[in-house]
Amino acid sequence: MILRCLLMKYKPSRLDPENRTLWDDLLTMESHRVLRNNQPNSVTTDRKIVDNFLRWREQGAEIPFEEDEIYTVSGIIDVNAHVFPVKTNGNILTYVCCATN
């Protein structure tokens, strides 16, 4: 999900396709980066995510995103996503959505 959000940087916005990207729309959401830096679980999880992106870059993948952008998107998803368990055919699926204003 983080990679999909990072790729929004290159997609035009449906709200104003001439001047904005979906990335601009995403950044209107709160990441609570400072507060999350004081929570050990958030710090550990975010560091693992960033390390994965950096590992891919070391292996030759073109990763055009900065660490700060990855941390921000991780925070936005963590803070703004709502998880709804959905049961179908005896299986429990997880539906995650992020709502914007």
Secondary structure as UniProt FT lines:
FT   HELIX           2..7
FT   HELIX           8..10
FT   TURN            17..19
FT   HELIX           22..26
FT   TURN            27..28
FT   HELIX           33..36
FT   TURN            37..38
FT   HELIX           40..58
FT   TURN            59..60
FT   HELIX           67..80
FT   STRAND          81..88
FT   TURN            89..90
FT   STRAND          91..98
//
